[in-house]
């Protein structure tokens, strides 16, 4: 028995090391696939060792669950398009939280633990797991268009949230006490038996599920990348708490890694938006009034539309080009024609770079993933801080649907909901070409001042179709 326990401890250590290395590998696009494989290998080792070490009596339900999960994962990998990745990440975060809630609740019902620390972690696992599940489902609904992307609030909502937190802490204190001691205290104080274990765990579960809805529903669509990152952190924290409940080392390590990395990423994204996490959680851009699509900052926007022929001549004569991808590229699945455009321009001697804003798209790294899928060389992708100074010396800047992250109002309009948010300096390029389907505002609900600038040209159309026509026109110029 000691031999098996030692072997399991060593295997868990190997899994933990693989997880740490995988996170390091995932920090760079070039090594991300290797990092993903190492994480999967580490989890496989942990699962196999756990199954053999815990003396499981019946494997039928476990095998059934593995089959269902495998089929669901295979289906999602085939069917879910790249534009749906943020929604899938939100769903997976939610399922992780739900798993933590169910395991902790089952452990409390079974009465295997009676010490204060374990009972406290059961409460925290249920609370954080429930918030993660319903919060992630609301985030999924907002991203999928099933729930309004705008902020949804009712009078006194923050006070009601605070009330629920206080009630949950009271119930948590009751759960954290050994039940017989709680029952004796309750009987001596109130002359009746304490609430049953079932009632306590169901109550905290319901409160956590309601809190998850109320905490995410006020957050506008523009803040969804931050919310997804934060919920990912929550799922890790819930898993770590469950690890303490089950006394499972690798689960504690895994949950801690996910929780910590999610919090760090959330802080980075909040900094990129010049927002505080508290500001995001209390309701974001969804609260901003929508400005009519023909005005910005109280001034009439006069746009200059360009056709494919003029646009092709402009790019054909450019020596330097910076491409700014946004959610419009993701929706149109235009990453492959964008890569083809960059190749055509490079054949003509132009330098092509891609400027990536940290919150472009609907999840962290959304644009990086799309461009990597299209085999755009990693070295051509530049983070905002590393390329912003180059716009002033660039002939043409091509903006594909990126709205709020290129809006100059963020620099000077104190009444704008995006005021203070670091943006890409597209307006400083000699010529800016914006590919959009319409003049519809972005998530922040405001017009982009850039579209009225003298150096900005609007090239309307679906990104994939419009850029495809542009590539074809550029090719004709070579003959």
Secondary structure as the mmCIF struct_conf table of DSSP 4:
data_model
#
loop_
_struct_conf.conf_type_id
_struct_conf.id
_struct_conf.beg_label_comp_id
_struct_conf.beg_label_asym_id
_struct_conf.beg_label_seq_id
_struct_conf.end_label_comp_id
_struct_conf.end_label_asym_id
_struct_conf.end_label_seq_id
HELX_RH_AL_P HELX_RH_AL_P1 UNK A 2 UNK A 26
TURN_TY1_P TURN_TY1_P1 UNK A 27 UNK A 27
BEND BEND1 UNK A 28 UNK A 28
HELX_RH_3T_P HELX_RH_3T_P1 UNK A 29 UNK A 31
HELX_RH_AL_P HELX_RH_AL_P2 UNK A 32 UNK A 53
TURN_TY1_P TURN_TY1_P2 UNK A 54 UNK A 55
BEND BEND2 UNK A 57 UNK A 57
HELX_RH_AL_P HELX_RH_AL_P3 UNK A 60 UNK A 79
HELX_RH_3T_P HELX_RH_3T_P2 UNK A 82 UNK A 84
HELX_RH_AL_P HELX_RH_AL_P4 UNK A 85 UNK A 110
TURN_TY1_P TURN_TY1_P3 UNK A 111 UNK A 111
BEND BEND3 UNK A 115 UNK A 115
HELX_RH_AL_P HELX_RH_AL_P5 UNK A 116 UNK A 144
TURN_TY1_P TURN_TY1_P4 UNK A 145 UNK A 145
BEND BEND4 UNK A 146 UNK A 147
BEND BEND5 UNK A 149 UNK A 150
TURN_TY1_P TURN_TY1_P5 UNK A 155 UNK A 156
HELX_RH_AL_P HELX_RH_AL_P6 UNK A 157 UNK A 175
TURN_TY1_P TURN_TY1_P6 UNK A 176 UNK A 176
BEND BEND6 UNK A 177 UNK A 177
HELX_RH_AL_P HELX_RH_AL_P7 UNK A 179 UNK A 190
BEND BEND7 UNK A 191 UNK A 192
HELX_LH_PP_P HELX_LH_PP_P1 UNK A 193 UNK A 196
HELX_RH_AL_P HELX_RH_AL_P8 UNK A 197 UNK A 216
TURN_TY1_P TURN_TY1_P7 UNK A 217 UNK A 218
BEND BEND8 UNK A 219 UNK A 219
HELX_RH_3T_P HELX_RH_3T_P3 UNK A 221 UNK A 223
HELX_RH_AL_P HELX_RH_AL_P9 UNK A 224 UNK A 246
TURN_TY1_P TURN_TY1_P8 UNK A 247 UNK A 247
HELX_RH_AL_P HELX_RH_AL_P10 UNK A 249 UNK A 272
TURN_TY1_P TURN_TY1_P9 UNK A 273 UNK A 274
HELX_RH_AL_P HELX_RH_AL_P11 UNK A 277 UNK A 281
TURN_TY1_P TURN_TY1_P10 UNK A 282 UNK A 282
HELX_RH_3T_P HELX_RH_3T_P4 UNK A 285 UNK A 287
BEND BEND9 UNK A 288 UNK A 288
HELX_LH_PP_P HELX_LH_PP_P2 UNK A 289 UNK A 292
TURN_TY1_P TURN_TY1_P11 UNK A 293 UNK A 294
STRN STRN1 UNK A 295 UNK A 296
TURN_TY1_P TURN_TY1_P12 UNK A 297 UNK A 298
STRN STRN2 UNK A 299 UNK A 300
STRN STRN3 UNK A 305 UNK A 305
HELX_RH_AL_P HELX_RH_AL_P12 UNK A 308 UNK A 316
TURN_TY1_P TURN_TY1_P13 UNK A 317 UNK A 317
BEND BEND10 UNK A 319 UNK A 319
STRN STRN4 UNK A 320 UNK A 325
HELX_RH_AL_P HELX_RH_AL_P13 UNK A 327 UNK A 332
TURN_TY1_P TURN_TY1_P14 UNK A 333 UNK A 333
HELX_RH_AL_P HELX_RH_AL_P14 UNK A 335 UNK A 347
TURN_TY1_P TURN_TY1_P15 UNK A 348 UNK A 349
STRN STRN5 UNK A 351 UNK A 356
TURN_TY1_P TURN_TY1_P16 UNK A 358 UNK A 359
BEND BEND11 UNK A 360 UNK A 363
TURN_TY1_P TURN_TY1_P17 UNK A 364 UNK A 365
HELX_RH_AL_P HELX_RH_AL_P15 UNK A 366 UNK A 373
TURN_TY1_P TURN_TY1_P18 UNK A 374 UNK A 375
HELX_RH_3T_P HELX_RH_3T_P5 UNK A 378 UNK A 380
STRN STRN6 UNK A 381 UNK A 383
HELX_RH_AL_P HELX_RH_AL_P16 UNK A 384 UNK A 387
HELX_RH_3T_P HELX_RH_3T_P6 UNK A 388 UNK A 393
BEND BEND12 UNK A 395 UNK A 395
STRN STRN7 UNK A 396 UNK A 400
BEND BEND13 UNK A 401 UNK A 401
HELX_RH_3T_P HELX_RH_3T_P7 UNK A 404 UNK A 406
TURN_TY1_P TURN_TY1_P19 UNK A 408 UNK A 408
HELX_RH_AL_P HELX_RH_AL_P17 UNK A 409 UNK A 412
TURN_TY1_P TURN_TY1_P20 UNK A 414 UNK A 415
BEND BEND14 UNK A 416 UNK A 416
TURN_TY1_P TURN_TY1_P21 UNK A 417 UNK A 420
HELX_RH_3T_P HELX_RH_3T_P8 UNK A 426 UNK A 428
BEND BEND15 UNK A 429 UNK A 430
STRN STRN8 UNK A 431 UNK A 436
BEND BEND16 UNK A 437 UNK A 439
TURN_TY1_P TURN_TY1_P22 UNK A 443 UNK A 444
BEND BEND17 UNK A 445 UNK A 446
HELX_RH_3T_P HELX_RH_3T_P9 UNK A 449 UNK A 452
BEND BEND18 UNK A 453 UNK A 453
TURN_TY1_P TURN_TY1_P23 UNK A 454 UNK A 455
STRN STRN9 UNK A 456 UNK A 460
BEND BEND19 UNK A 461 UNK A 461
HELX_RH_AL_P HELX_RH_AL_P18 UNK A 463 UNK A 477
TURN_TY1_P TURN_TY1_P24 UNK A 478 UNK A 478
#
